[in-house]
Amino acid sequence: MAKPLKVVLFLGTCREGRLGLRVANFMINELKKTGHEVEFFDAASKPFNQFPILEKAMFFYKEGEKVPEWMAEAKQKVVDADAYLMVSGEYNHSIPPGLTNMIDHFPTSIFGYKPSGIVCYSPGIYGGMRAAIQLRAFLGEMGCLPVSNIFGIPKVHQAIDGDGKPLDSHMESGAKKLIDQLDWHAHAMRNHREKVGTPK
Ligand SMILES: Cc1cc2nc3c(=O)[nH]c(=O)nc-3n(C[C@H](O)[C@H](O)[C@H](O)COP(=O)(O)O)c2cc1C
């Protein structure tokens, strides 16, 4: 049995009453059910709500300059991860800025040679898919290429309850398709990283 994967799950919406938290809680449960370890990076909760609108990315700290401890710890979790899961709403047909703002603080190099997955949602019928397509380009630049499946959740308020419990029979099968792909790619990439390293 392969050792469990470490997955960092990012949620970037911060609104009062946000629906993203339901989706994040649902996906955390689904990942844990399949034996994965999950770190939850929630832009609205400590310590991640301490990220200001980007003032200083980690890679602009000079030699010897003190990076805030919580930020250094968060970076280490990104370094240690085998895969990333983005939970994204759609703001004006685009990626919610809280999501990119959080990620922009970290150097792209620490995401590289690992896969990512996208879960998008909206209360409407398109399920946040327009943001997901933009997120694909963004994740390409981060070096954590997204797997082909995008798990889109339309009418999210009817699909998951406030505690993250699925209310729609397609939810678990939809999550499984994405997690299966993420799992396959993450294991393959981890094996290859361990065997030959990564290009310098
Ligand atoms: C600033 C803003 C822009 C939005 N733009 C869109 C949009 O372009 N397409 C869409 O389907 N929903 C849009 N919505 C509605 C969101 O999909 C809905 O509020 C969703 O719940 C947002 O995720 P959250 O609850 O986690 O913040 C927008 C909401 C906000 C606050």
The ligand as an SDF file (V2000), in Angstrom:
LIG
                    3D

 31 33  0  0  0  0  0  0  0  0999 V2000
  -18.1610   39.8590   -6.5850 C   0  0  0  0  0  0  0  0  0  0  0  0
  -19.0230   38.7260   -7.0440 C   0  0  0  0  0  0  0  0  0  0  0  0
  -19.0610   38.4010   -8.3760 C   0  0  0  0  0  0  0  0  0  0  0  0
  -19.8160   37.3050   -8.8110 C   0  0  0  0  0  0  0  0  0  0  0  0
  -19.7830   36.9460  -10.1260 N   0  0  0  0  0  0  0  0  0  0  0  0
  -20.3610   35.7820  -10.5100 C   0  0  0  0  0  0  0  0  0  0  0  0
  -20.1690   35.2950  -11.8390 C   0  0  0  0  0  0  0  0  0  0  0  0
  -19.5170   35.8870  -12.6480 O   0  0  0  0  0  0  0  0  0  0  0  0
  -20.7350   34.1120  -12.1750 N   0  0  0  0  0  0  0  0  0  0  0  0
  -21.4650   33.3720  -11.2680 C   0  0  0  0  0  0  0  0  0  0  0  0
  -21.9400   32.2840  -11.6090 O   0  0  0  0  0  0  0  0  0  0  0  0
  -21.6720   33.8250  -10.0160 N   0  0  0  0  0  0  0  0  0  0  0  0
  -21.1350   35.0060   -9.6140 C   0  0  0  0  0  0  0  0  0  0  0  0
  -21.3010   35.4710   -8.3340 N   0  0  0  0  0  0  0  0  0  0  0  0
  -22.1420   34.7080   -7.4180 C   0  0  0  0  0  0  0  0  0  0  0  0
  -21.2780   33.6500   -6.7950 C   0  0  0  0  0  0  0  0  0  0  0  0
  -21.1800   32.5290   -7.6390 O   0  0  0  0  0  0  0  0  0  0  0  0
  -21.8770   33.2290   -5.4590 C   0  0  0  0  0  0  0  0  0  0  0  0
  -22.0170   34.3510   -4.6220 O   0  0  0  0  0  0  0  0  0  0  0  0
  -21.0100   32.1680   -4.7880 C   0  0  0  0  0  0  0  0  0  0  0  0
  -21.6930   31.7460   -3.6310 O   0  0  0  0  0  0  0  0  0  0  0  0
  -19.6220   32.7380   -4.4800 C   0  0  0  0  0  0  0  0  0  0  0  0
  -18.8500   31.8980   -3.6810 O   0  0  0  0  0  0  0  0  0  0  0  0
  -18.7320   32.1670   -2.1010 P   0  0  0  0  0  0  0  0  0  0  0  0
  -20.1260   31.9900   -1.5610 O   0  0  0  0  0  0  0  0  0  0  0  0
  -17.7910   31.1040   -1.5960 O   0  0  0  0  0  0  0  0  0  0  0  0
  -18.2400   33.5740   -1.9160 O   0  0  0  0  0  0  0  0  0  0  0  0
  -20.5760   36.5520   -7.8820 C   0  0  0  0  0  0  0  0  0  0  0  0
  -20.5360   36.9130   -6.5210 C   0  0  0  0  0  0  0  0  0  0  0  0
  -19.7630   37.9650   -6.1070 C   0  0  0  0  0  0  0  0  0  0  0  0
  -19.7050   38.2840   -4.6320 C   0  0  0  0  0  0  0  0  0  0  0  0
  1  2  1  0
  2  3  1  0
  2 30  2  0
  3  4  2  0
  4  5  1  0
  4 28  1  0
  5  6  2  0
  6  7  1  0
  6 13  1  0
  7  8  2  0
  7  9  1  0
  9 10  1  0
 10 11  2  0
 10 12  1  0
 12 13  2  0
 13 14  1  0
 14 15  1  0
 14 28  1  0
 15 16  1  0
 16 17  1  0
 16 18  1  0
 18 19  1  0
 18 20  1  0
 20 21  1  0
 20 22  1  0
 22 23  1  0
 23 24  1  0
 24 25  2  0
 24 26  1  0
 24 27  1  0
 28 29  2  0
 29 30  1  0
 30 31  1  0
M  END
$$$$
